[in-house]
Amino acid sequence: MTKLRINAIPDSRPVKLMIELPAEIHQDLLLYVELVLGSAGQSTDAITDAARLVPLMVGRFMETDRAFQKQRHSRVARMKSAGSGPGSAP
């Protein structure tokens, strides 16, 4: 069995996704959806499920991008030290 980075698409509220992809990337995305759903034993509706999978892929990409995480951590730390972090008064 193929070990994919994302092994299931969680059930969530549908989100309208409007992007343009090159045909080759779109074909690969649909194949990826089929592989994810097939390995999870779920039925496929590739177009609908692709729209649900893209945010997971983008999120996973950002989670594993060390340079992004380093910059994000630095920015959050600066915001907290300046008192403008989440939960602070405007």
PyMOL Python script that loads the backbone (N, CA, C, O; Angstrom):
from pymol import cmd

cmd.read_pdbstr("""\
ATOM      1  N   MET A   1       0.840  -1.178   0.000  1.00  0.00           N
ATOM      2  CA  MET A   1       0.000   0.000   0.000  1.00  0.00           C
ATOM      3  C   MET A   1       0.885   1.241   0.000  1.00  0.00           C
ATOM      4  O   MET A   1       1.910   1.284   0.680  1.00  0.00           O
ATOM      5  N   THR A   2       0.482   2.241  -0.764  1.00  0.00           N
ATOM      6  CA  THR A   2       1.230   3.484  -0.865  1.00  0.00           C
ATOM      7  C   THR A   2       1.045   4.310   0.395  1.00  0.00           C
ATOM      8  O   THR A   2      -0.074   4.457   0.888  1.00  0.00           O
ATOM      9  N   LYS A   3       2.153   4.857   0.924  1.00  0.00           N
ATOM     10  CA  LYS A   3       2.067   5.712   2.108  1.00  0.00           C
ATOM     11  C   LYS A   3       2.068   7.163   1.641  1.00  0.00           C
ATOM     12  O   LYS A   3       3.100   7.693   1.229  1.00  0.00           O
ATOM     13  N   LEU A   4       0.906   7.796   1.709  1.00  0.00           N
ATOM     14  CA  LEU A   4       0.751   9.186   1.306  1.00  0.00           C
ATOM     15  C   LEU A   4       0.820  10.081   2.529  1.00  0.00           C
ATOM     16  O   LEU A   4       0.550   9.627   3.641  1.00  0.00           O
ATOM     17  N   ARG A   5       1.170  11.322   2.346  1.00  0.00           N
ATOM     18  CA  ARG A   5       1.257  12.264   3.469  1.00  0.00           C
ATOM     19  C   ARG A   5      -0.114  12.550   4.072  1.00  0.00           C
ATOM     20  O   ARG A   5      -0.230  12.772   5.277  1.00  0.00           O
ATOM     21  N   ILE A   6      -1.134  12.545   3.251  1.00  0.00           N
ATOM     22  CA  ILE A   6      -2.496  12.745   3.729  1.00  0.00           C
ATOM     23  C   ILE A   6      -3.220  11.437   3.491  1.00  0.00           C
ATOM     24  O   ILE A   6      -3.287  10.971   2.354  1.00  0.00           O
ATOM     25  N   ASN A   7      -3.771  10.826   4.547  1.00  0.00           N
ATOM     26  CA  ASN A   7      -4.362   9.504   4.382  1.00  0.00           C
ATOM     27  C   ASN A   7      -5.879   9.491   4.394  1.00  0.00           C
ATOM     28  O   ASN A   7      -6.464   8.431   4.172  1.00  0.00           O
ATOM     29  N   ALA A   8      -6.536  10.585   4.636  1.00  0.00           N
ATOM     30  CA  ALA A   8      -7.992  10.664   4.572  1.00  0.00           C
ATOM     31  C   ALA A   8      -8.400  12.124   4.477  1.00  0.00           C
ATOM     32  O   ALA A   8      -7.687  13.013   4.943  1.00  0.00           O
ATOM     33  N   ILE A   9      -9.542  12.358   3.876  1.00  0.00           N
ATOM     34  CA  ILE A   9     -10.068  13.715   3.802  1.00  0.00           C
ATOM     35  C   ILE A   9     -11.137  13.826   4.877  1.00  0.00           C
ATOM     36  O   ILE A   9     -12.155  13.138   4.805  1.00  0.00           O
ATOM     37  N   PRO A  10     -10.922  14.683   5.877  1.00  0.00           N
ATOM     38  CA  PRO A  10     -11.927  14.797   6.936  1.00  0.00           C
ATOM     39  C   PRO A  10     -13.232  15.374   6.394  1.00  0.00           C
ATOM     40  O   PRO A  10     -13.231  16.190   5.472  1.00  0.00           O
ATOM     41  N   ASP A  11     -14.328  14.943   6.976  1.00  0.00           N
ATOM     42  CA  ASP A  11     -15.630  15.455   6.593  1.00  0.00           C
ATOM     43  C   ASP A  11     -15.747  16.882   7.099  1.00  0.00           C
ATOM     44  O   ASP A  11     -15.630  17.125   8.300  1.00  0.00           O
ATOM     45  N   SER A  12     -15.973  17.815   6.207  1.00  0.00           N
ATOM     46  CA  SER A  12     -16.065  19.213   6.615  1.00  0.00           C
ATOM     47  C   SER A  12     -17.079  19.937   5.751  1.00  0.00           C
ATOM     48  O   SER A  12     -17.561  19.402   4.753  1.00  0.00           O
ATOM     49  N   ARG A  13     -17.389  21.140   6.141  1.00  0.00           N
ATOM     50  CA  ARG A  13     -18.325  21.973   5.391  1.00  0.00           C
ATOM     51  C   ARG A  13     -17.717  22.304   4.033  1.00  0.00           C
ATOM     52  O   ARG A  13     -16.542  22.666   3.971  1.00  0.00           O
ATOM     53  N   PRO A  14     -18.473  22.192   2.946  1.00  0.00           N
ATOM     54  CA  PRO A  14     -17.938  22.501   1.615  1.00  0.00           C
ATOM     55  C   PRO A  14     -17.475  23.956   1.511  1.00  0.00           C
ATOM     56  O   PRO A  14     -18.088  24.858   2.081  1.00  0.00           O
ATOM     57  N   VAL A  15     -16.405  24.162   0.788  1.00  0.00           N
ATOM     58  CA  VAL A  15     -15.850  25.494   0.563  1.00  0.00           C
ATOM     59  C   VAL A  15     -15.700  25.683  -0.937  1.00  0.00           C
ATOM     60  O   VAL A  15     -15.197  24.802  -1.634  1.00  0.00           O
ATOM     61  N   LYS A  16     -16.133  26.823  -1.425  1.00  0.00           N
ATOM     62  CA  LYS A  16     -15.991  27.101  -2.847  1.00  0.00           C
ATOM     63  C   LYS A  16     -14.545  27.478  -3.133  1.00  0.00           C
ATOM     64  O   LYS A  16     -14.003  28.391  -2.510  1.00  0.00           O
ATOM     65  N   LEU A  17     -13.930  26.789  -4.059  1.00  0.00           N
ATOM     66  CA  LEU A  17     -12.535  27.008  -4.404  1.00  0.00           C
ATOM     67  C   LEU A  17     -12.465  27.485  -5.842  1.00  0.00           C
ATOM     68  O   LEU A  17     -12.957  26.815  -6.750  1.00  0.00           O
ATOM     69  N   MET A  18     -11.854  28.639  -6.049  1.00  0.00           N
ATOM     70  CA  MET A  18     -11.750  29.175  -7.396  1.00  0.00           C
ATOM     71  C   MET A  18     -10.289  29.480  -7.702  1.00  0.00           C
ATOM     72  O   MET A  18      -9.762  30.527  -7.327  1.00  0.00           O
ATOM     73  N   ILE A  19      -9.653  28.543  -8.390  1.00  0.00           N
ATOM     74  CA  ILE A  19      -8.270  28.719  -8.825  1.00  0.00           C
ATOM     75  C   ILE A  19      -8.138  28.168 -10.235  1.00  0.00           C
ATOM     76  O   ILE A  19      -8.976  27.389 -10.688  1.00  0.00           O
ATOM     77  N   GLU A  20      -7.099  28.571 -10.912  1.00  0.00           N
ATOM     78  CA  GLU A  20      -6.792  28.013 -12.217  1.00  0.00           C
ATOM     79  C   GLU A  20      -5.527  27.194 -12.074  1.00  0.00           C
ATOM     80  O   GLU A  20      -4.529  27.661 -11.525  1.00  0.00           O
ATOM     81  N   LEU A  21      -5.576  25.962 -12.575  1.00  0.00           N
ATOM     82  CA  LEU A  21      -4.425  25.069 -12.527  1.00  0.00           C
ATOM     83  C   LEU A  21      -4.041  24.663 -13.939  1.00  0.00           C
ATOM     84  O   LEU A  21      -4.909  24.526 -14.800  1.00  0.00           O
ATOM     85  N   PRO A  22      -2.760  24.470 -14.187  1.00  0.00           N
ATOM     86  CA  PRO A  22      -2.372  23.867 -15.457  1.00  0.00           C
ATOM     87  C   PRO A  22      -2.996  22.469 -15.550  1.00  0.00           C
ATOM     88  O   PRO A  22      -3.171  21.798 -14.533  1.00  0.00           O
ATOM     89  N   ALA A  23      -3.327  22.037 -16.758  1.00  0.00           N
ATOM     90  CA  ALA A  23      -4.002  20.751 -16.959  1.00  0.00           C
ATOM     91  C   ALA A  23      -3.246  19.595 -16.305  1.00  0.00           C
ATOM     92  O   ALA A  23      -3.867  18.715 -15.708  1.00  0.00           O
ATOM     93  N   GLU A  24      -1.932  19.584 -16.408  1.00  0.00           N
ATOM     94  CA  GLU A  24      -1.141  18.488 -15.841  1.00  0.00           C
ATOM     95  C   GLU A  24      -1.275  18.438 -14.313  1.00  0.00           C
ATOM     96  O   GLU A  24      -1.402  17.357 -13.738  1.00  0.00           O
ATOM     97  N   ILE A  25      -1.247  19.590 -13.665  1.00  0.00           N
ATOM     98  CA  ILE A  25      -1.399  19.625 -12.207  1.00  0.00           C
ATOM     99  C   ILE A  25      -2.809  19.190 -11.825  1.00  0.00           C
ATOM    100  O   ILE A  25      -2.993  18.476 -10.839  1.00  0.00           O
ATOM    101  N   HIS A  26      -3.802  19.613 -12.595  1.00  0.00           N
ATOM    102  CA  HIS A  26      -5.183  19.206 -12.317  1.00  0.00           C
ATOM    103  C   HIS A  26      -5.329  17.688 -12.420  1.00  0.00           C
ATOM    104  O   HIS A  26      -5.955  17.067 -11.561  1.00  0.00           O
ATOM    105  N   GLN A  27      -4.763  17.096 -13.451  1.00  0.00           N
ATOM    106  CA  GLN A  27      -4.825  15.637 -13.608  1.00  0.00           C
ATOM    107  C   GLN A  27      -4.138  14.944 -12.441  1.00  0.00           C
ATOM    108  O   GLN A  27      -4.657  13.962 -11.911  1.00  0.00           O
ATOM    109  N   ASP A  28      -2.982  15.443 -12.038  1.00  0.00           N
ATOM    110  CA  ASP A  28      -2.269  14.855 -10.902  1.00  0.00           C
ATOM    111  C   ASP A  28      -3.057  15.032  -9.604  1.00  0.00           C
ATOM    112  O   ASP A  28      -3.061  14.138  -8.757  1.00  0.00           O
ATOM    113  N   LEU A  29      -3.720  16.167  -9.442  1.00  0.00           N
ATOM    114  CA  LEU A  29      -4.539  16.402  -8.257  1.00  0.00           C
ATOM    115  C   LEU A  29      -5.688  15.402  -8.189  1.00  0.00           C
ATOM    116  O   LEU A  29      -5.962  14.842  -7.128  1.00  0.00           O
ATOM    117  N   LEU A  30      -6.358  15.177  -9.311  1.00  0.00           N
ATOM    118  CA  LEU A  30      -7.455  14.204  -9.334  1.00  0.00           C
ATOM    119  C   LEU A  30      -6.949  12.799  -9.034  1.00  0.00           C
ATOM    120  O   LEU A  30      -7.613  12.037  -8.330  1.00  0.00           O
ATOM    121  N   LEU A  31      -5.784  12.453  -9.561  1.00  0.00           N
ATOM    122  CA  LEU A  31      -5.190  11.151  -9.254  1.00  0.00           C
ATOM    123  C   LEU A  31      -4.865  11.052  -7.773  1.00  0.00           C
ATOM    124  O   LEU A  31      -5.106  10.016  -7.154  1.00  0.00           O
ATOM    125  N   TYR A  32      -4.323  12.114  -7.202  1.00  0.00           N
ATOM    126  CA  TYR A  32      -3.987  12.125  -5.775  1.00  0.00           C
ATOM    127  C   TYR A  32      -5.247  11.911  -4.940  1.00  0.00           C
ATOM    128  O   TYR A  32      -5.233  11.152  -3.971  1.00  0.00           O
ATOM    129  N   VAL A  33      -6.332  12.578  -5.315  1.00  0.00           N
ATOM    130  CA  VAL A  33      -7.607  12.407  -4.609  1.00  0.00           C
ATOM    131  C   VAL A  33      -8.041  10.949  -4.666  1.00  0.00           C
ATOM    132  O   VAL A  33      -8.438  10.376  -3.651  1.00  0.00           O
ATOM    133  N   GLU A  34      -7.968  10.351  -5.842  1.00  0.00           N
ATOM    134  CA  GLU A  34      -8.354   8.944  -5.980  1.00  0.00           C
ATOM    135  C   GLU A  34      -7.497   8.053  -5.095  1.00  0.00           C
ATOM    136  O   GLU A  34      -8.012   7.130  -4.465  1.00  0.00           O
ATOM    137  N   LEU A  35      -6.201   8.316  -5.038  1.00  0.00           N
ATOM    138  CA  LEU A  35      -5.307   7.509  -4.207  1.00  0.00           C
ATOM    139  C   LEU A  35      -5.609   7.689  -2.725  1.00  0.00           C
ATOM    140  O   LEU A  35      -5.628   6.716  -1.971  1.00  0.00           O
ATOM    141  N   VAL A  36      -5.846   8.933  -2.304  1.00  0.00           N
ATOM    142  CA  VAL A  36      -6.161   9.196  -0.893  1.00  0.00           C
ATOM    143  C   VAL A  36      -7.454   8.497  -0.506  1.00  0.00           C
ATOM    144  O   VAL A  36      -7.506   7.783   0.495  1.00  0.00           O
ATOM    145  N   LEU A  37      -8.488   8.702  -1.295  1.00  0.00           N
ATOM    146  CA  LEU A  37      -9.780   8.119  -0.962  1.00  0.00           C
ATOM    147  C   LEU A  37      -9.762   6.603  -1.075  1.00  0.00           C
ATOM    148  O   LEU A  37     -10.376   5.907  -0.266  1.00  0.00           O
ATOM    149  N   GLY A  38      -9.059   6.093  -2.077  1.00  0.00           N
ATOM    150  CA  GLY A  38      -8.959   4.643  -2.237  1.00  0.00           C
ATOM    151  C   GLY A  38      -8.246   3.989  -1.074  1.00  0.00           C
ATOM    152  O   GLY A  38      -8.669   2.933  -0.604  1.00  0.00           O
ATOM    153  N   SER A  39      -7.165   4.601  -0.600  1.00  0.00           N
ATOM    154  CA  SER A  39      -6.418   4.021   0.519  1.00  0.00           C
ATOM    155  C   SER A  39      -7.185   4.150   1.825  1.00  0.00           C
ATOM    156  O   SER A  39      -6.926   3.405   2.771  1.00  0.00           O
ATOM    157  N   ALA A  40      -8.135   5.092   1.891  1.00  0.00           N
ATOM    158  CA  ALA A  40      -8.948   5.267   3.096  1.00  0.00           C
ATOM    159  C   ALA A  40     -10.265   4.503   2.996  1.00  0.00           C
ATOM    160  O   ALA A  40     -11.074   4.533   3.923  1.00  0.00           O
ATOM    161  N   GLY A  41     -10.482   3.816   1.870  1.00  0.00           N
ATOM    162  CA  GLY A  41     -11.710   3.058   1.686  1.00  0.00           C
ATOM    163  C   GLY A  41     -12.932   3.931   1.476  1.00  0.00           C
ATOM    164  O   GLY A  41     -14.053   3.508   1.763  1.00  0.00           O
ATOM    165  N   GLN A  42     -12.731   5.151   0.977  1.00  0.00           N
ATOM    166  CA  GLN A  42     -13.839   6.075   0.749  1.00  0.00           C
ATOM    167  C   GLN A  42     -14.191   6.097  -0.733  1.00  0.00           C
ATOM    168  O   GLN A  42     -13.329   5.865  -1.581  1.00  0.00           O
ATOM    169  N   SER A  43     -15.456   6.377  -1.048  1.00  0.00           N
ATOM    170  CA  SER A  43     -15.850   6.511  -2.445  1.00  0.00           C
ATOM    171  C   SER A  43     -15.349   7.859  -2.964  1.00  0.00           C
ATOM    172  O   SER A  43     -15.115   8.786  -2.188  1.00  0.00           O
ATOM    173  N   THR A  44     -15.188   7.954  -4.277  1.00  0.00           N
ATOM    174  CA  THR A  44     -14.608   9.171  -4.843  1.00  0.00           C
ATOM    175  C   THR A  44     -15.602   9.993  -5.645  1.00  0.00           C
ATOM    176  O   THR A  44     -16.404   9.456  -6.409  1.00  0.00           O
ATOM    177  N   ASP A  45     -15.537  11.266  -5.462  1.00  0.00           N
ATOM    178  CA  ASP A  45     -16.126  12.278  -6.324  1.00  0.00           C
ATOM    179  C   ASP A  45     -14.970  13.255  -6.501  1.00  0.00           C
ATOM    180  O   ASP A  45     -14.885  14.269  -5.810  1.00  0.00           O
ATOM    181  N   ALA A  46     -14.081  12.932  -7.441  1.00  0.00           N
ATOM    182  CA  ALA A  46     -12.775  13.579  -7.535  1.00  0.00           C
ATOM    183  C   ALA A  46     -12.836  15.100  -7.568  1.00  0.00           C
ATOM    184  O   ALA A  46     -12.033  15.757  -6.906  1.00  0.00           O
ATOM    185  N   ILE A  47     -13.760  15.669  -8.316  1.00  0.00           N
ATOM    186  CA  ILE A  47     -13.803  17.128  -8.421  1.00  0.00           C
ATOM    187  C   ILE A  47     -14.172  17.754  -7.080  1.00  0.00           C
ATOM    188  O   ILE A  47     -13.491  18.669  -6.616  1.00  0.00           O
ATOM    189  N   THR A  48     -15.239  17.273  -6.456  1.00  0.00           N
ATOM    190  CA  THR A  48     -15.653  17.799  -5.154  1.00  0.00           C
ATOM    191  C   THR A  48     -14.578  17.565  -4.111  1.00  0.00           C
ATOM    192  O   THR A  48     -14.254  18.464  -3.335  1.00  0.00           O
ATOM    193  N   ASP A  49     -14.020  16.354  -4.088  1.00  0.00           N
ATOM    194  CA  ASP A  49     -13.020  16.024  -3.083  1.00  0.00           C
ATOM    195  C   ASP A  49     -11.706  16.763  -3.309  1.00  0.00           C
ATOM    196  O   ASP A  49     -10.969  17.008  -2.353  1.00  0.00           O
ATOM    197  N   ALA A  50     -11.397  17.124  -4.556  1.00  0.00           N
ATOM    198  CA  ALA A  50     -10.188  17.909  -4.822  1.00  0.00           C
ATOM    199  C   ALA A  50     -10.293  19.266  -4.137  1.00  0.00           C
ATOM    200  O   ALA A  50      -9.313  19.758  -3.577  1.00  0.00           O
ATOM    201  N   ALA A  51     -11.469  19.867  -4.177  1.00  0.00           N
ATOM    202  CA  ALA A  51     -11.663  21.165  -3.527  1.00  0.00           C
ATOM    203  C   ALA A  51     -11.495  21.047  -2.018  1.00  0.00           C
ATOM    204  O   ALA A  51     -11.074  22.003  -1.367  1.00  0.00           O
ATOM    205  N   ARG A  52     -11.818  19.886  -1.456  1.00  0.00           N
ATOM    206  CA  ARG A  52     -11.640  19.675  -0.016  1.00  0.00           C
ATOM    207  C   ARG A  52     -10.199  19.297   0.314  1.00  0.00           C
ATOM    208  O   ARG A  52      -9.728  19.549   1.423  1.00  0.00           O
ATOM    209  N   LEU A  53      -9.503  18.697  -0.637  1.00  0.00           N
ATOM    210  CA  LEU A  53      -8.136  18.246  -0.396  1.00  0.00           C
ATOM    211  C   LEU A  53      -7.112  19.380  -0.504  1.00  0.00           C
ATOM    212  O   LEU A  53      -6.128  19.391   0.235  1.00  0.00           O
ATOM    213  N   VAL A  54      -7.331  20.323  -1.405  1.00  0.00           N
ATOM    214  CA  VAL A  54      -6.352  21.395  -1.633  1.00  0.00           C
ATOM    215  C   VAL A  54      -6.005  22.154  -0.353  1.00  0.00           C
ATOM    216  O   VAL A  54      -4.819  22.368  -0.100  1.00  0.00           O
ATOM    217  N   PRO A  55      -6.979  22.577   0.474  1.00  0.00           N
ATOM    218  CA  PRO A  55      -6.598  23.265   1.712  1.00  0.00           C
ATOM    219  C   PRO A  55      -5.743  22.392   2.637  1.00  0.00           C
ATOM    220  O   PRO A  55      -4.852  22.897   3.320  1.00  0.00           O
ATOM    221  N   LEU A  56      -6.015  21.083   2.658  1.00  0.00           N
ATOM    222  CA  LEU A  56      -5.194  20.181   3.473  1.00  0.00           C
ATOM    223  C   LEU A  56      -3.769  20.115   2.941  1.00  0.00           C
ATOM    224  O   LEU A  56      -2.807  20.100   3.708  1.00  0.00           O
ATOM    225  N   MET A  57      -3.646  20.077   1.614  1.00  0.00           N
ATOM    226  CA  MET A  57      -2.323  20.013   0.995  1.00  0.00           C
ATOM    227  C   MET A  57      -1.540  21.298   1.261  1.00  0.00           C
ATOM    228  O   MET A  57      -0.355  21.257   1.592  1.00  0.00           O
ATOM    229  N   VAL A  58      -2.211  22.429   1.114  1.00  0.00           N
ATOM    230  CA  VAL A  58      -1.545  23.716   1.354  1.00  0.00           C
ATOM    231  C   VAL A  58      -1.139  23.821   2.818  1.00  0.00           C
ATOM    232  O   VAL A  58      -0.026  24.243   3.133  1.00  0.00           O
ATOM    233  N   GLY A  59      -2.050  23.433   3.712  1.00  0.00           N
ATOM    234  CA  GLY A  59      -1.733  23.459   5.139  1.00  0.00           C
ATOM    235  C   GLY A  59      -0.562  22.561   5.477  1.00  0.00           C
ATOM    236  O   GLY A  59       0.326  22.951   6.235  1.00  0.00           O
ATOM    237  N   ARG A  60      -0.556  21.348   4.914  1.00  0.00           N
ATOM    238  CA  ARG A  60       0.532  20.404   5.167  1.00  0.00           C
ATOM    239  C   ARG A  60       1.853  20.949   4.618  1.00  0.00           C
ATOM    240  O   ARG A  60       2.902  20.816   5.247  1.00  0.00           O
ATOM    241  N   PHE A  61       1.783  21.560   3.440  1.00  0.00           N
ATOM    242  CA  PHE A  61       2.975  22.146   2.835  1.00  0.00           C
ATOM    243  C   PHE A  61       3.569  23.212   3.753  1.00  0.00           C
ATOM    244  O   PHE A  61       4.777  23.234   3.988  1.00  0.00           O
ATOM    245  N   MET A  62       2.713  24.094   4.269  1.00  0.00           N
ATOM    246  CA  MET A  62       3.203  25.160   5.142  1.00  0.00           C
ATOM    247  C   MET A  62       3.708  24.608   6.469  1.00  0.00           C
ATOM    248  O   MET A  62       4.676  25.129   7.024  1.00  0.00           O
ATOM    249  N   GLU A  63       3.062  23.552   6.992  1.00  0.00           N
ATOM    250  CA  GLU A  63       3.525  22.926   8.240  1.00  0.00           C
ATOM    251  C   GLU A  63       4.930  22.360   8.102  1.00  0.00           C
ATOM    252  O   GLU A  63       5.713  22.390   9.051  1.00  0.00           O
ATOM    253  N   THR A  64       5.246  21.846   6.925  1.00  0.00           N
ATOM    254  CA  THR A  64       6.532  21.175   6.737  1.00  0.00           C
ATOM    255  C   THR A  64       7.597  22.067   6.101  1.00  0.00           C
ATOM    256  O   THR A  64       8.720  21.619   5.873  1.00  0.00           O
ATOM    257  N   ASP A  65       7.258  23.316   5.815  1.00  0.00           N
ATOM    258  CA  ASP A  65       8.226  24.258   5.252  1.00  0.00           C
ATOM    259  C   ASP A  65       8.959  24.928   6.411  1.00  0.00           C
ATOM    260  O   ASP A  65       8.415  25.819   7.063  1.00  0.00           O
ATOM    261  N   ARG A  66      10.170  24.505   6.658  1.00  0.00           N
ATOM    262  CA  ARG A  66      10.928  24.995   7.814  1.00  0.00           C
ATOM    263  C   ARG A  66      11.190  26.493   7.763  1.00  0.00           C
ATOM    264  O   ARG A  66      11.112  27.175   8.785  1.00  0.00           O
ATOM    265  N   ALA A  67      11.499  27.002   6.588  1.00  0.00           N
ATOM    266  CA  ALA A  67      11.763  28.438   6.474  1.00  0.00           C
ATOM    267  C   ALA A  67      10.501  29.235   6.802  1.00  0.00           C
ATOM    268  O   ALA A  67      10.566  30.252   7.491  1.00  0.00           O
ATOM    269  N   PHE A  68       9.357  28.771   6.307  1.00  0.00           N
ATOM    270  CA  PHE A  68       8.099  29.452   6.616  1.00  0.00           C
ATOM    271  C   PHE A  68       7.802  29.386   8.106  1.00  0.00           C
ATOM    272  O   PHE A  68       7.428  30.393   8.708  1.00  0.00           O
ATOM    273  N   GLN A  69       7.966  28.211   8.708  1.00  0.00           N
ATOM    274  CA  GLN A  69       7.674  28.054  10.130  1.00  0.00           C
ATOM    275  C   GLN A  69       8.576  28.947  10.981  1.00  0.00           C
ATOM    276  O   GLN A  69       8.137  29.517  11.980  1.00  0.00           O
ATOM    277  N   LYS A  70       9.837  29.060  10.577  1.00  0.00           N
ATOM    278  CA  LYS A  70      10.768  29.913  11.316  1.00  0.00           C
ATOM    279  C   LYS A  70      10.312  31.374  11.253  1.00  0.00           C
ATOM    280  O   LYS A  70      10.277  32.063  12.272  1.00  0.00           O
ATOM    281  N   GLN A  71       9.964  31.837  10.052  1.00  0.00           N
ATOM    282  CA  GLN A  71       9.494  33.217   9.889  1.00  0.00           C
ATOM    283  C   GLN A  71       8.172  33.435  10.621  1.00  0.00           C
ATOM    284  O   GLN A  71       7.965  34.477  11.242  1.00  0.00           O
ATOM    285  N   ARG A  72       7.291  32.463  10.546  1.00  0.00           N
ATOM    286  CA  ARG A  72       5.997  32.565  11.229  1.00  0.00           C
ATOM    287  C   ARG A  72       6.196  32.659  12.738  1.00  0.00           C
ATOM    288  O   ARG A  72       5.572  33.483  13.405  1.00  0.00           O
ATOM    289  N   HIS A  73       7.067  31.810  13.265  1.00  0.00           N
ATOM    290  CA  HIS A  73       7.345  31.819  14.701  1.00  0.00           C
ATOM    291  C   HIS A  73       7.937  33.170  15.119  1.00  0.00           C
ATOM    292  O   HIS A  73       7.554  33.725  16.149  1.00  0.00           O
ATOM    293  N   SER A  74       8.863  33.692  14.324  1.00  0.00           N
ATOM    294  CA  SER A  74       9.471  34.995  14.627  1.00  0.00           C
ATOM    295  C   SER A  74       8.430  36.101  14.617  1.00  0.00           C
ATOM    296  O   SER A  74       8.434  36.971  15.487  1.00  0.00           O
ATOM    297  N   ARG A  75       7.546  36.070  13.642  1.00  0.00           N
ATOM    298  CA  ARG A  75       6.511  37.104  13.536  1.00  0.00           C
ATOM    299  C   ARG A  75       5.551  37.035  14.717  1.00  0.00           C
ATOM    300  O   ARG A  75       5.194  38.066  15.286  1.00  0.00           O
ATOM    301  N   VAL A  76       5.130  35.822  15.091  1.00  0.00           N
ATOM    302  CA  VAL A  76       4.227  35.660  16.235  1.00  0.00           C
ATOM    303  C   VAL A  76       4.903  36.148  17.507  1.00  0.00           C
ATOM    304  O   VAL A  76       4.271  36.815  18.326  1.00  0.00           O
ATOM    305  N   ALA A  77       6.195  35.819  17.684  1.00  0.00           N
ATOM    306  CA  ALA A  77       6.928  36.253  18.876  1.00  0.00           C
ATOM    307  C   ALA A  77       7.024  37.777  18.923  1.00  0.00           C
ATOM    308  O   ALA A  77       6.852  38.372  19.986  1.00  0.00           O
ATOM    309  N   ARG A  78       7.296  38.416  17.781  1.00  0.00           N
ATOM    310  CA  ARG A  78       7.365  39.884  17.732  1.00  0.00           C
ATOM    311  C   ARG A  78       6.016  40.504  18.060  1.00  0.00           C
ATOM    312  O   ARG A  78       5.947  41.504  18.775  1.00  0.00           O
ATOM    313  N   MET A  79       4.938  39.914  17.537  1.00  0.00           N
ATOM    314  CA  MET A  79       3.599  40.443  17.806  1.00  0.00           C
ATOM    315  C   MET A  79       3.259  40.316  19.283  1.00  0.00           C
ATOM    316  O   MET A  79       2.672  41.226  19.868  1.00  0.00           O
ATOM    317  N   LYS A  80       3.625  39.193  19.884  1.00  0.00           N
ATOM    318  CA  LYS A  80       3.345  38.998  21.309  1.00  0.00           C
ATOM    319  C   LYS A  80       4.151  39.975  22.153  1.00  0.00           C
ATOM    320  O   LYS A  80       3.628  40.540  23.113  1.00  0.00           O
ATOM    321  N   SER A  81       5.416  40.179  21.806  1.00  0.00           N
ATOM    322  CA  SER A  81       6.245  41.095  22.593  1.00  0.00           C
ATOM    323  C   SER A  81       5.794  42.546  22.421  1.00  0.00           C
ATOM    324  O   SER A  81       6.005  43.376  23.306  1.00  0.00           O
ATOM    325  N   ALA A  82       5.175  42.845  21.286  1.00  0.00           N
ATOM    326  CA  ALA A  82       4.668  44.199  21.053  1.00  0.00           C
ATOM    327  C   ALA A  82       3.263  44.374  21.618  1.00  0.00           C
ATOM    328  O   ALA A  82       2.710  45.474  21.592  1.00  0.00           O
ATOM    329  N   GLY A  83       2.687  43.287  22.130  1.00  0.00           N
ATOM    330  CA  GLY A  83       1.350  43.368  22.713  1.00  0.00           C
ATOM    331  C   GLY A  83       0.232  43.389  21.709  1.00  0.00           C
ATOM    332  O   GLY A  83      -0.893  43.763  22.042  1.00  0.00           O
ATOM    333  N   SER A  84       0.520  42.989  20.465  1.00  0.00           N
ATOM    334  CA  SER A  84      -0.536  42.992  19.456  1.00  0.00           C
ATOM    335  C   SER A  84      -0.901  41.590  19.014  1.00  0.00           C
ATOM    336  O   SER A  84      -1.440  41.401  17.924  1.00  0.00           O
ATOM    337  N   GLY A  85      -0.616  40.615  19.843  1.00  0.00           N
ATOM    338  CA  GLY A  85      -0.924  39.235  19.505  1.00  0.00           C
ATOM    339  C   GLY A  85      -2.391  38.932  19.651  1.00  0.00           C
ATOM    340  O   GLY A  85      -3.169  39.776  20.094  1.00  0.00           O
ATOM    341  N   PRO A  86      -2.777  37.701  19.270  1.00  0.00           N
ATOM    342  CA  PRO A  86      -4.171  37.307  19.414  1.00  0.00           C
ATOM    343  C   PRO A  86      -4.616  37.439  20.863  1.00  0.00           C
ATOM    344  O   PRO A  86      -3.893  37.048  21.779  1.00  0.00           O
ATOM    345  N   GLY A  87      -5.796  37.986  21.067  1.00  0.00           N
ATOM    346  CA  GLY A  87      -6.336  38.128  22.413  1.00  0.00           C
ATOM    347  C   GLY A  87      -6.007  39.447  23.081  1.00  0.00           C
ATOM    348  O   GLY A  87      -6.528  39.734  24.159  1.00  0.00           O
ATOM    349  N   SER A  88      -5.147  40.267  22.465  1.00  0.00           N
ATOM    350  CA  SER A  88      -4.824  41.557  23.082  1.00  0.00           C
ATOM    351  C   SER A  88      -5.873  42.587  22.687  1.00  0.00           C
ATOM    352  O   SER A  88      -6.517  42.461  21.645  1.00  0.00           O
ATOM    353  N   ALA A  89      -6.035  43.572  23.497  1.00  0.00           N
ATOM    354  CA  ALA A  89      -7.033  44.615  23.234  1.00  0.00           C
ATOM    355  C   ALA A  89      -6.581  45.499  22.087  1.00  0.00           C
ATOM    356  O   ALA A  89      -5.388  45.770  21.954  1.00  0.00           O
ATOM    357  N   PRO A  90      -7.529  45.963  21.237  1.00  0.00           N
ATOM    358  CA  PRO A  90      -7.151  46.839  20.112  1.00  0.00           C
ATOM    359  C   PRO A  90      -6.720  48.211  20.567  1.00  0.00           C
ATOM    360  O   PRO A  90      -6.375  49.055  19.741  1.00  0.00           O
TER     361      PRO A  90
END
""", "prot")
cmd.dss("prot")
cmd.show_as("cartoon", "prot")
cmd.util.cbc("prot")
cmd.orient("prot")
